[in-house]
Amino acid sequence: MTGPSGLPYRPCAGVVLIDDRGLVFAGQRIDNPGHAWQMPQGGIDPGETPREAALRELVEETGVTPDLVEVLAESPDWVTYDLPPELLGKVWKGKYGGQRQKWLALRFQGRDEQVRIETAHPEFDRWQWMRAADLIDSIVPFKRAVYQQVLGDFDAFLA
């Protein structure tokens, strides 16, 4: 599947990590401080299911292990976004024009101190629990429609 750029979409899995108040984990991207908050997400490796990739990315980006979460739901559809023209050819070694994503809603059953963003390859320099609407306002504009759709899919679990 290709986007308007003619480049294929990168297969990706994402996690909507929800605390017991219905707030969502948001990490501030280490490469764009003050401007880019997002939920954990990343590429699906060959032979990996979206669920396996989402749980792997959760550990890699937040230190939260699968025993600390309950799987609530999976997004019913794949969602896509296209990179803005200024990023084409600069991210993912220029191989992709955007992402095709599957998302999992997970209930966090641990304690805040069990979230450890200081991982081997950190993605975030800080994190917080946010209301879904605030996270949508804090995401980079080209991902906003995806976040609206995904958070809408999981609205029953959110504050």
C-alpha positions as CSV (number, residue, x, y, z in Angstrom):
1,M,0.0,0.0,0.0
2,T,1.4,3.4,-1.0
3,G,0.5,6.9,-0.1
4,P,0.3,10.1,-2.2
5,S,4.1,10.3,-2.2
6,G,4.2,7.0,-4.1
7,L,6.3,5.5,-1.3
8,P,4.9,2.6,0.8
9,Y,3.6,3.0,4.3
10,R,5.8,1.6,7.1
11,P,3.9,-1.0,9.1
12,C,3.6,0.2,12.7
13,A,2.0,-0.7,16.0
14,G,1.0,1.7,18.8
15,V,-0.1,1.7,22.4
16,V,-2.7,3.7,24.1
17,L,-1.6,3.1,27.7
18,I,-4.4,4.1,30.1
19,D,-4.2,4.6,33.8
20,D,-7.0,3.8,36.3
21,R,-8.3,7.4,36.0
22,G,-8.7,7.0,32.2
23,L,-5.7,9.3,31.4
24,V,-3.3,8.4,28.6
25,F,0.5,8.0,28.7
26,A,2.2,10.7,26.7
27,G,5.9,11.0,26.2
28,Q,7.7,14.1,25.0
29,R,10.0,13.1,22.0
30,I,13.6,13.5,22.9
31,D,14.3,14.7,19.3
32,N,11.8,17.5,19.5
33,P,11.5,18.8,23.1
34,G,8.6,21.0,23.9
35,H,6.9,20.4,20.6
36,A,6.1,16.7,20.1
37,W,4.2,14.5,22.6
38,Q,3.1,11.0,21.5
39,M,2.1,7.6,22.6
40,P,4.5,4.6,22.3
41,Q,4.7,3.3,18.8
42,G,7.1,1.7,16.4
43,G,7.7,-0.5,13.4
44,I,6.4,-4.1,13.1
45,D,9.3,-6.4,12.5
46,P,9.0,-9.2,9.9
47,G,7.1,-12.2,11.3
48,E,5.7,-10.1,14.2
49,T,2.0,-9.5,14.8
50,P,0.8,-6.0,15.6
51,R,0.1,-7.1,19.2
52,E,3.6,-8.5,19.6
53,A,5.1,-5.3,18.2
54,A,3.0,-3.1,20.4
55,L,4.0,-4.9,23.5
56,R,7.6,-4.9,22.5
57,E,7.5,-1.1,21.7
58,L,5.9,-0.5,25.1
59,V,8.8,-2.2,26.9
60,E,11.4,-0.5,24.6
61,E,10.0,3.0,25.0
62,T,8.5,3.0,28.5
63,G,10.1,0.1,30.4
64,V,6.5,-1.1,31.2
65,T,6.5,-4.9,30.9
66,P,3.5,-6.9,29.7
67,D,2.8,-8.2,33.2
68,L,1.9,-4.6,34.2
69,V,-0.9,-4.2,31.6
70,E,-4.2,-5.7,30.6
71,V,-5.1,-5.7,26.9
72,L,-8.5,-3.9,26.6
73,A,-9.0,-3.7,22.9
74,E,-7.4,-3.5,19.4
75,S,-8.2,-0.8,16.9
76,P,-10.7,-2.2,14.4
77,D,-9.0,-0.8,11.4
78,W,-5.5,0.1,10.2
79,V,-5.0,3.8,10.2
80,T,-2.5,5.7,8.0
81,Y,-0.8,9.1,8.0
82,D,1.5,10.7,5.4
83,L,4.7,12.5,6.2
84,P,4.7,16.2,5.4
85,P,6.8,17.0,2.3
86,E,9.7,18.5,4.4
87,L,10.2,15.1,6.1
88,L,10.0,12.9,3.0
89,G,13.3,11.3,2.4
90,K,14.6,12.3,5.8
91,V,13.1,9.7,8.1
92,W,13.2,5.9,7.9
93,K,16.1,6.3,5.4
94,G,13.7,7.7,2.9
95,K,12.0,4.3,2.3
96,Y,8.5,5.3,3.5
97,G,6.0,8.0,2.9
98,G,4.1,7.6,6.2
99,Q,2.8,4.9,8.5
100,R,0.1,2.3,8.4
101,Q,-0.8,1.6,12.1
102,K,-2.6,-0.8,14.3
103,W,-3.2,0.2,17.9
104,L,-3.8,-1.5,21.3
105,A,-5.6,-0.1,24.3
106,L,-3.9,-1.3,27.5
107,R,-4.8,-0.7,31.1
108,F,-1.7,0.1,33.2
109,Q,-1.9,-1.9,36.4
110,G,1.5,-0.8,37.8
111,R,2.8,2.2,39.7
112,D,4.1,5.4,38.1
113,E,7.7,4.5,39.3
114,Q,7.5,1.4,37.2
115,V,7.4,3.6,34.1
116,R,11.1,4.0,33.1
117,I,11.7,6.1,29.9
118,E,15.5,5.9,30.5
119,T,15.8,2.9,28.2
120,A,18.7,1.6,26.1
121,H,17.6,3.8,23.2
122,P,15.4,6.5,24.7
123,E,12.5,8.0,22.7
124,F,11.2,10.4,25.4
125,D,12.8,12.8,27.7
126,R,9.8,13.2,30.0
127,W,6.3,11.8,30.3
128,Q,3.0,12.4,31.9
129,W,-0.6,11.2,32.1
130,M,-2.8,13.3,29.9
131,R,-6.5,13.7,29.0
132,A,-7.1,12.4,25.5
133,A,-8.1,15.9,24.2
134,D,-5.0,17.5,25.6
135,L,-2.8,14.8,23.9
136,I,-4.5,15.4,20.6
137,D,-3.7,19.1,21.0
138,S,-0.1,18.3,21.8
139,I,0.7,15.9,18.9
140,V,2.5,17.0,15.7
141,P,-0.2,18.2,13.2
142,F,0.4,15.4,10.6
143,K,-0.5,12.7,13.2
144,R,-3.5,14.5,14.7
145,A,-6.2,12.8,12.6
146,V,-4.8,9.4,13.5
147,Y,-4.8,10.2,17.2
148,Q,-8.4,11.5,16.9
149,Q,-9.5,8.3,15.3
150,V,-7.6,5.9,17.6
151,L,-8.6,7.7,20.8
152,G,-12.2,7.8,19.5
153,D,-12.0,4.0,19.0
154,F,-11.0,3.6,22.6
155,D,-13.3,6.4,24.1
156,A,-15.1,4.0,26.4
157,F,-11.9,3.5,28.4
158,L,-10.9,7.2,28.6
159,A,-11.7,9.9,31.1
